[in-house]
Amino acid sequence: MKKGCPYGTHRVIEPKGVLPQPALKIDNDMEIYDNEILIDVITLNIDSASFTQIKQEAEGDEEKIKEIMLKIVETRGKHQNPVTGSGGMLIGRVEKIGPSLEGKTKLKVGDKIATLVSLSLTPLKIYEILRMRKDIDQVDIKGKAILFESGIYSVIPQDLPENLALSVLDVAGAPAQTAKLVAPGHRVVVIGGGGKSGMLCLYEAKKRAGITGQVICIGPKEKSIELPIKLDLADTYIVADATNAVEVMEKVKEATNGEMADVVINCVNVENTEMASILAAKNDGLIYFFSMATSFTKAALGAEGVGRDNTMIIGNGYTKGHAEIALQIMRESAELRKAYEELYA
C-alpha cells in the first residue's frame, strides 16, 4: 500500500507543491493510501456562500444545480466552488482505515462521522445525487470520500438527529470562536443573526457577555429577525442592509448610544459586507469574519481607508472544542434545538 503525507499533498495533481485546499485539482481515486480513511458518503452539507452562488447560477433549477456540482467534482476532484473557493462538509460511514492509522485513531469501520474539514480539500467522488434540500444546503448522494491523517471529524452523537448534527457541525467554528472572543460586559453585533451560524453566535454571545453586556442582532428584513426575537437570543434587533455600511453604522450607533461594538461577528453569505462590519465596531474593536463571502482585500484596505485600527480575524472553521461547544448548545436550549430541528433536520 502506498504511503501518504499526513496533510494529503500526495493527492495534489495541479499545481505541484501546494496543499490540497488551494490546489486546482486533486486525485480522487478511491484506492486509499496507508494513512487515509475511506468514507461511504451519505450527505453533503454545502457551504452557504457556495450553495447560494450555485443556486443563483442555476437560476434555482435543481437539474442545473446537479450539473454544476458534478462538474466541479469532475474538474477538481473535490467540491470546491471555483467562484467562492469554499466547500462544505459531509456525513458518511467509515468504510476502510489505512493500516498506518491503527492505534492512532479511535475510529472503527462502520462508524458514522461528520468530517470537520472542508470539502474544498477532500477527495470526493459523486456517483449519483439522490436528493436535494435546497433550503438547508444539503444534498444526499451515493459517493465516496477520503479523510487525510490530519483531518478532523466528529462521531455523530446518538442523542441528536443526524441532519441536525450535520447542520450544526457545519458552522461549529462560529459559536466556538464567539465563546473565545466575547467577555462579560461586551457589546456584540452579529450581522446575519437570523441564519444558521448567526443564531448559534447570538446564543453564545449572550451567555458570555452576561447581563452587563449587549447583544445586537442584525438581519436584512423583518422576517429574518422574527425567530431570534421569538427565541430571545439578543437584547436589541436591527433591520439593515449589510451591504450598506453607513446604514448599519448609524443604526448600531443609535442602539449603543454612540459606543459601537466591542465585537462584531459577520455570518452573512453575500459579498460586500466588510465595511458594515468595520464601521459597526469601535475603533479598537474586534471583527470576526466567519462568512466565506468575505474579501480579505476589501476588509484590509477598507479599514485602512477609514482610519480604523481594528483587529480582524478571518473565520477559521476549526477551534479547539468547536464540535462539543456547538452540539452542547442544542442540548442546553430546548427552544433553539426545536427551531433547528424544524429548519434543518
DRENVO-600968 format. One record per residue (C-alpha): x, y, z; residue number from 1; residue in one letter. Coordinates in steps of 0.25 Angstrom, whole numbers, plus 5000, padded with zeros to 4 digits. Each point is the difference from the previous one (the first is absolute). Layout:
# DRENVO-600968
+------+-------+------+-----+--------+
| east | north |   up | num | residu |
+------+-------+------+-----+--------+
|    X |     Y |    Z | NUM |      A |
...
+------+-------+------+-----+--------+
***
This chain:
# DRENVO-600968
+------+-------+------+-----+--------+
| east | north |   up | num | residu |
+------+-------+------+-----+--------+
| 5000 |  5000 | 5000 |   1 |      M |
| 5005 |  5014 | 4996 |   2 |      K |
| 5005 |  5009 | 5011 |   3 |      K |
| 4994 |  5014 | 5001 |   4 |      G |
| 5003 |  5014 | 5006 |   5 |      C |
| 4991 |  5003 | 5013 |   6 |      P |
| 4995 |  5012 | 4993 |   7 |      Y |
| 4996 |  4994 | 4987 |   8 |      G |
| 5011 |  5006 | 4991 |   9 |      T |
| 5001 |  4987 | 4993 |  10 |      H |
| 4987 |  5002 | 4994 |  11 |      R |
| 5003 |  5013 | 4993 |  12 |      V |
| 5000 |  5000 | 4985 |  13 |      I |
| 5001 |  5015 | 4997 |  14 |      E |
| 5007 |  5008 | 5003 |  15 |      P |
| 5011 |  4991 | 5007 |  16 |      K |
| 5006 |  5005 | 5013 |  17 |      G |
| 4987 |  5005 | 5006 |  18 |      V |
| 4990 |  4995 | 5011 |  19 |      L |
| 4987 |  4993 | 4995 |  20 |      P |
| 4991 |  5012 | 5004 |  21 |      Q |
| 5007 |  5011 | 4991 |  22 |      P |
| 5003 |  4989 | 4989 |  23 |      A |
| 4992 |  5002 | 4987 |  24 |      L |
| 4999 |  4985 | 4998 |  25 |      K |
| 5002 |  4988 | 5009 |  26 |      I |
| 5000 |  4985 | 4998 |  27 |      D |
| 4986 |  4994 | 5004 |  28 |      N |
| 5004 |  4985 | 4997 |  29 |      D |
| 4993 |  4993 | 5012 |  30 |      M |
| 5011 |  4990 | 5002 |  31 |      E |
| 5006 |  5004 | 5013 |  32 |      I |
| 5014 |  5003 | 5005 |  33 |      Y |
| 5005 |  4994 | 5012 |  34 |      D |
| 4996 |  5012 | 5009 |  35 |      N |
| 4986 |  5003 | 4994 |  36 |      E |
| 4986 |  4997 | 5004 |  37 |      I |
| 4990 |  4996 | 4989 |  38 |      L |
| 4986 |  5006 | 5003 |  39 |      I |
| 4987 |  4995 | 4994 |  40 |      D |
| 4993 |  5013 | 4998 |  41 |      V |
| 4985 |  5002 | 5004 |  42 |      I |
| 4998 |  5015 | 5000 |  43 |      T |
| 5008 |  5013 | 4996 |  44 |      L |
| 4997 |  5013 | 5007 |  45 |      N |
| 5005 |  5010 | 4990 |  46 |      I |
| 5006 |  5013 | 5006 |  47 |      D |
| 4989 |  5011 | 5000 |  48 |      S |
| 5007 |  5010 | 4991 |  49 |      A |
| 5004 |  4989 | 4990 |  50 |      S |
| 4986 |  4995 | 4999 |  51 |      F |
| 4994 |  5013 | 4999 |  52 |      T |
| 5009 |  5003 | 4988 |  53 |      Q |
| 4997 |  4987 | 4994 |  54 |      I |
| 4985 |  5002 | 5001 |  55 |      K |
| 5001 |  5014 | 4994 |  56 |      Q |
| 5008 |  4995 | 4989 |  57 |      E |
| 4990 |  4988 | 4997 |  58 |      A |
| 4988 |  5010 | 5002 |  59 |      E |
| 4995 |  4991 | 5010 |  60 |      G |
| 4998 |  4988 | 4991 |  61 |      D |
| 5003 |  4987 | 5007 |  62 |      E |
| 5006 |  4993 | 4988 |  63 |      E |
| 5009 |  5011 | 4997 |  64 |      K |
| 5005 |  5000 | 5014 |  65 |      I |
| 5003 |  4985 | 4999 |  66 |      K |
| 5008 |  5003 | 4987 |  67 |      E |
| 5008 |  5011 | 5006 |  68 |      I |
| 5003 |  4992 | 5012 |  69 |      M |
| 5004 |  4988 | 4992 |  70 |      L |
| 5009 |  5008 | 4991 |  71 |      K |
| 5007 |  5006 | 5012 |  72 |      I |
| 5004 |  4987 | 5005 |  73 |      V |
| 5003 |  4994 | 4987 |  74 |      E |
| 5009 |  5012 | 4997 |  75 |      T |
| 5007 |  5002 | 5014 |  76 |      R |
| 4999 |  4986 | 5006 |  77 |      G |
| 4993 |  5007 | 5012 |  78 |      K |
| 4988 |  5009 | 5002 |  79 |      H |
| 5007 |  5014 | 5000 |  80 |      Q |
| 4991 |  5011 | 4994 |  81 |      N |
| 5009 |  5007 | 4990 |  82 |      P |
| 4993 |  5013 | 5003 |  83 |      V |
| 5000 |  5000 | 5015 |  84 |      T |
| 5011 |  4991 | 5002 |  85 |      G |
| 4992 |  4993 | 5012 |  86 |      S |
| 4995 |  4986 | 5001 |  87 |      G |
| 4992 |  4995 | 5012 |  88 |      G |
| 5001 |  4986 | 5007 |  89 |      M |
| 4994 |  4987 | 5000 |  90 |      L |
| 4993 |  4988 | 5008 |  91 |      I |
| 5004 |  4986 | 4997 |  92 |      G |
| 5004 |  4986 | 5005 |  93 |      R |
| 5014 |  4996 | 5002 |  94 |      V |
| 5003 |  4989 | 4989 |  95 |      E |
| 5015 |  4998 | 5002 |  96 |      K |
| 5011 |  5004 | 5008 |  97 |      I |
| 5015 |  5001 | 4996 |  98 |      G |
| 5009 |  4990 | 5007 |  99 |      P |
| 5009 |  5011 | 5005 | 100 |      S |
| 4989 |  5007 | 5008 | 101 |      L |
| 4998 |  4988 | 5008 | 102 |      E |
| 5002 |  5004 | 5015 | 103 |      G |
| 4999 |  5015 | 4996 | 104 |      K |
| 4985 |  5001 | 4998 | 105 |      T |
| 4988 |  4996 | 5008 | 106 |      K |
| 4992 |  4998 | 4988 | 107 |      L |
| 4996 |  4986 | 4995 | 108 |      K |
| 4993 |  4995 | 4987 | 109 |      V |
| 4985 |  5003 | 5000 | 110 |      G |
| 5001 |  5013 | 5009 | 111 |      D |
| 4991 |  5011 | 4995 | 112 |      K |
| 5008 |  5013 | 5000 | 113 |      I |
| 4999 |  5015 | 4996 | 114 |      A |
| 5013 |  5005 | 4994 | 115 |      T |
| 5004 |  5013 | 5006 | 116 |      L |
| 5010 |  5004 | 4988 | 117 |      V |
| 4995 |  5007 | 4988 | 118 |      S |
| 4995 |  4993 | 4987 | 119 |      L |
| 5009 |  5010 | 4993 | 120 |      S |
| 5012 |  4990 | 5004 | 121 |      L |
| 4993 |  4987 | 5001 | 122 |      T |
| 5002 |  4990 | 4989 | 123 |      P |
| 4986 |  4997 | 4995 | 124 |      L |
| 4992 |  4991 | 4990 | 125 |      K |
| 4985 |  5002 | 4998 | 126 |      I |
| 4994 |  4988 | 4993 | 127 |      Y |
| 4986 |  5005 | 5001 | 128 |      E |
| 4992 |  5012 | 5006 | 129 |      I |
| 4988 |  4994 | 5007 | 130 |      L |
| 4993 |  5011 | 5007 | 131 |      R |
| 5002 |  5015 | 5001 | 132 |      M |
| 4995 |  5009 | 5012 | 133 |      R |
| 5003 |  5014 | 4994 | 134 |      K |
| 4994 |  5008 | 5011 | 135 |      D |
| 5011 |  4994 | 5010 | 136 |      I |
| 5011 |  4998 | 4990 | 137 |      D |
| 5000 |  4984 | 5002 | 138 |      Q |
| 5002 |  4990 | 4989 | 139 |      V |
| 4999 |  4985 | 5002 | 140 |      D |
| 5009 |  4992 | 4990 | 141 |      I |
| 5006 |  4987 | 4997 | 142 |      K |
| 5015 |  5002 | 5001 | 143 |      G |
| 5013 |  4998 | 5007 | 144 |      K |
| 5010 |  5010 | 5006 | 145 |      A |
| 5014 |  5000 | 5006 | 146 |      I |
| 5003 |  5005 | 5014 | 147 |      L |
| 5015 |  5003 | 5002 | 148 |      F |
| 5008 |  4996 | 5012 | 149 |      E |
| 5000 |  5015 | 5005 | 150 |      S |
| 4985 |  5001 | 4997 | 151 |      G |
| 4991 |  5003 | 5012 | 152 |      I |
| 4986 |  4994 | 5002 | 153 |      Y |
| 4989 |  4998 | 5010 | 154 |      S |
| 4992 |  4987 | 5002 | 155 |      V |
| 4985 |  5002 | 4998 | 156 |      I |
| 4994 |  5001 | 5014 | 157 |      P |
| 4989 |  4991 | 5004 | 158 |      Q |
| 4991 |  5010 | 5007 | 159 |      D |
| 4999 |  5009 | 4988 | 160 |      L |
| 4993 |  4998 | 4986 | 161 |      P |
| 5011 |  4998 | 4989 | 162 |      E |
| 4996 |  5011 | 4991 | 163 |      N |
| 4999 |  5010 | 5012 | 164 |      L |
| 5014 |  4996 | 5005 | 165 |      A |
| 5006 |  5002 | 4985 | 166 |      L |
| 4994 |  5014 | 4999 | 167 |      S |
| 5005 |  5004 | 5014 | 168 |      V |
| 5014 |  4994 | 4998 | 169 |      L |
| 5001 |  5007 | 4986 | 170 |      D |
| 5000 |  5013 | 5007 | 171 |      V |
| 5007 |  4995 | 5014 | 172 |      A |
| 5011 |  5010 | 4998 | 173 |      G |
| 4991 |  5012 | 5002 | 174 |      A |
| 4994 |  4998 | 5013 | 175 |      P |
| 5013 |  4994 | 5006 | 176 |      A |
| 5008 |  5013 | 4995 | 177 |      Q |
| 4989 |  5008 | 5006 | 178 |      T |
| 5002 |  4993 | 5013 | 179 |      A |
| 5015 |  5004 | 5000 | 180 |      K |
| 4999 |  5014 | 4995 | 181 |      L |
| 4988 |  5005 | 5009 | 182 |      V |
| 5002 |  5005 | 5014 | 183 |      A |
| 4991 |  5004 | 5011 | 184 |      P |
| 4995 |  5015 | 4997 | 185 |      G |
| 5003 |  4999 | 4985 | 186 |      H |
| 4991 |  5007 | 4990 | 187 |      R |
| 4999 |  4989 | 4989 | 188 |      V |
| 4994 |  5002 | 4986 | 189 |      V |
| 4996 |  4988 | 4992 | 190 |      V |
| 4998 |  5003 | 4985 | 191 |      I |
| 4991 |  4989 | 4994 | 192 |      G |
| 4995 |  4997 | 5014 | 193 |      G |
| 4988 |  4992 | 4995 | 194 |      G |
| 5007 |  4990 | 4992 | 195 |      G |
| 5006 |  4986 | 5004 | 196 |      K |
| 5013 |  5005 | 5005 | 197 |      S |
| 4995 |  5013 | 5004 | 198 |      G |
| 4990 |  4995 | 5011 | 199 |      M |
| 5010 |  4991 | 5006 | 200 |      L |
| 5009 |  5012 | 5001 | 201 |      C |
| 4989 |  5008 | 5006 | 202 |      L |
| 4998 |  4990 | 5011 | 203 |      Y |
| 5014 |  4998 | 5003 | 204 |      E |
| 5003 |  5015 | 5000 | 205 |      A |
| 4988 |  5003 | 5010 | 206 |      K |
| 5005 |  4989 | 5009 | 207 |      K |
| 5014 |  5005 | 5000 | 208 |      R |
| 4997 |  5015 | 5000 | 209 |      A |
| 4991 |  4999 | 5012 | 210 |      G |
| 4990 |  5009 | 5006 | 211 |      I |
| 5010 |  5012 | 4999 | 212 |      T |
| 5002 |  4998 | 4985 | 213 |      G |
| 4991 |  5003 | 4988 | 214 |      Q |
| 4998 |  4990 | 4988 | 215 |      V |
| 4995 |  5006 | 4987 | 216 |      I |
| 4994 |  4992 | 4989 | 217 |      C |
| 5000 |  5006 | 4986 | 218 |      I |
| 4991 |  4994 | 4989 | 219 |      G |
| 4997 |  5005 | 4986 | 220 |      P |
| 4985 |  4999 | 5002 | 221 |      K |
| 4989 |  5000 | 5011 | 222 |      E |
| 4998 |  4985 | 4997 | 223 |      K |
| 5015 |  4997 | 5001 | 224 |      S |
| 4999 |  5004 | 5015 | 225 |      I |
| 4987 |  4994 | 5004 | 226 |      E |
| 5006 |  4987 | 5005 | 227 |      L |
| 5011 |  5006 | 5008 | 228 |      P |
| 4990 |  5010 | 5007 | 229 |      I |
| 4991 |  4988 | 5003 | 230 |      K |
| 5011 |  4992 | 5006 | 231 |      L |
| 5005 |  5012 | 5008 | 232 |      D |
| 5014 |  4999 | 4994 | 233 |      L |
| 5004 |  5014 | 5001 | 234 |      A |
| 4998 |  5013 | 5007 | 235 |      D |
| 4998 |  5009 | 4988 | 236 |      T |
| 4995 |  4997 | 4986 | 237 |      Y |
| 5003 |  5008 | 4988 | 238 |      I |
| 4995 |  4999 | 4985 | 239 |      V |
| 5011 |  5005 | 4991 | 240 |      A |
| 5007 |  4997 | 4987 | 241 |      D |
| 5014 |  4995 | 5003 | 242 |      A |
| 5005 |  5005 | 4986 | 243 |      T |
| 4996 |  5014 | 5005 | 244 |      N |
| 5011 |  5003 | 5009 | 245 |      A |
| 4995 |  5014 | 5004 | 246 |      V |
| 4986 |  4995 | 5003 | 247 |      E |
| 5006 |  4989 | 5009 | 248 |      V |
| 5009 |  5010 | 5007 | 249 |      M |
| 4989 |  5010 | 5003 | 250 |      E |
| 4991 |  4989 | 5006 | 251 |      K |
| 5011 |  4994 | 5009 | 252 |      V |
| 5004 |  5014 | 5004 | 253 |      K |
| 4985 |  5002 | 5005 | 254 |      E |
| 4999 |  4987 | 5006 | 255 |      A |
| 5013 |  5002 | 5008 | 256 |      T |
| 4998 |  5014 | 5004 | 257 |      N |
| 5013 |  5003 | 4991 | 258 |      G |
| 5008 |  4990 | 5007 | 259 |      E |
| 5001 |  4990 | 4988 | 260 |      M |
| 5003 |  4985 | 5001 | 261 |      A |
| 5012 |  4994 | 5007 | 262 |      D |
| 4998 |  4987 | 4992 | 263 |      V |
| 4993 |  4999 | 4986 | 264 |      V |
| 4998 |  4986 | 4994 | 265 |      I |
| 4996 |  4999 | 4986 | 266 |      N |
| 4992 |  4988 | 4996 | 267 |      C |
| 4994 |  5004 | 4986 | 268 |      V |
| 5001 |  4993 | 4987 | 269 |      N |
| 5001 |  5011 | 4991 | 270 |      V |
| 5011 |  5009 | 4995 | 271 |      E |
| 5003 |  5015 | 5004 | 272 |      N |
| 4997 |  5000 | 5015 | 273 |      T |
| 5014 |  5002 | 5004 | 274 |      E |
| 4999 |  5015 | 5002 | 275 |      M |
| 4987 |  4999 | 5008 | 276 |      A |
| 5007 |  4991 | 5010 | 277 |      S |
| 5012 |  5009 | 5001 | 278 |      I |
| 4991 |  5013 | 5002 | 279 |      L |
| 4991 |  4992 | 5011 | 280 |      A |
| 5012 |  4998 | 5009 | 281 |      A |
| 5007 |  5010 | 5009 | 282 |      K |
| 5014 |  5005 | 4995 | 283 |      N |
| 5007 |  4989 | 5008 | 284 |      D |
| 4989 |  4990 | 4999 | 285 |      G |
| 5002 |  4986 | 4994 | 286 |      L |
| 4993 |  4994 | 4988 | 287 |      I |
| 4998 |  4986 | 4997 | 288 |      Y |
| 4997 |  4997 | 4985 | 289 |      F |
| 4994 |  4986 | 5001 | 290 |      F |
| 4994 |  5002 | 4986 | 291 |      S |
| 5007 |  4993 | 4988 | 292 |      M |
| 4995 |  5011 | 4992 | 293 |      A |
| 5010 |  5010 | 5006 | 294 |      T |
| 5011 |  5006 | 4992 | 295 |      S |
| 5013 |  5002 | 5008 | 296 |      F |
| 5004 |  5011 | 4990 | 297 |      T |
| 4987 |  5008 | 5003 | 298 |      K |
| 5001 |  4998 | 5015 | 299 |      A |
| 5014 |  5004 | 5001 | 300 |      A |
| 5000 |  5012 | 4990 | 301 |      L |
| 4986 |  5004 | 5005 | 302 |      G |
| 5005 |  5001 | 5014 | 303 |      A |
| 5012 |  5008 | 4996 | 304 |      E |
| 4992 |  5009 | 4992 | 305 |      G |
| 4991 |  5005 | 5011 | 306 |      V |
| 5012 |  5000 | 5010 | 307 |      G |
| 4995 |  4989 | 5009 | 308 |      R |
| 5010 |  4992 | 5009 | 309 |      D |
| 4991 |  4988 | 5001 | 310 |      N |
| 5005 |  4985 | 5003 | 311 |      T |
| 4994 |  4992 | 4989 | 312 |      M |
| 4999 |  4985 | 5000 | 313 |      I |
| 4997 |  4991 | 4988 | 314 |      I |
| 4991 |  4989 | 5004 | 315 |      G |
| 5007 |  4987 | 5003 | 316 |      N |
| 4990 |  4989 | 4999 | 317 |      G |
| 5008 |  4993 | 5011 | 318 |      Y |
| 5003 |  5004 | 5014 | 319 |      T |
| 5003 |  4991 | 5012 | 320 |      K |
| 4987 |  4993 | 5005 | 321 |      G |
| 4991 |  5006 | 4989 | 322 |      H |
| 4992 |  4988 | 4997 | 323 |      A |
| 4997 |  4998 | 5015 | 324 |      E |
| 4996 |  5015 | 5002 | 325 |      I |
| 4991 |  5000 | 4988 | 326 |      A |
| 4993 |  4987 | 5004 | 327 |      L |
| 4999 |  5004 | 5014 | 328 |      Q |
| 4991 |  5012 | 4996 | 329 |      I |
| 4990 |  4990 | 4995 | 330 |      M |
| 5000 |  4993 | 5013 | 331 |      R |
| 4999 |  5013 | 5008 | 332 |      E |
| 4989 |  5007 | 4993 | 333 |      S |
| 4987 |  4992 | 4997 | 334 |      A |
| 4994 |  5012 | 4993 | 335 |      E |
| 5012 |  5001 | 4991 | 336 |      L |
| 5001 |  4985 | 4997 | 337 |      R |
| 4985 |  5000 | 4997 | 338 |      K |
| 5002 |  5011 | 4990 | 339 |      A |
| 5012 |  4994 | 4993 | 340 |      Y |
| 4993 |  4986 | 4999 | 341 |      E |
| 4989 |  5007 | 4993 | 342 |      E |
| 5009 |  5008 | 4991 | 343 |      L |
| 5012 |  4990 | 4997 | 344 |      Y |
| 4996 |  4986 | 5005 | 345 |      A |
+------+-------+------+-----+--------+
***
